[in-house]
Amino acid sequence: MIMEWRKSSRSGNAGDCVELRQDLSAVRDSKRPGVSLPVSRDAVRELITKLAR
């Protein structure tokens, strides 16, 4: 199964962004796509909630 990654629409074309896996289970640096950091869905939701304030 191929996992899709999403990046912020505000990241532009510079390539310096953090990407979030579609299922919210990992993040990665767009410059190093072969390396990802597993995270819990709850942690991602909490981060997004705090950033939206």
Sequence and secondary structure as in RCSB ss.txt:
>XXXX:A:sequence
MIMEWRKSSRSGNAGDCVELRQDLSAVRDSKRPGVSLPVSRDAVRELITKLAR
>XXXX:A:secstr
    EEE TTSTTS   EEEETTSSEEEETT TT EEE  HHHHHHHHHHHT 
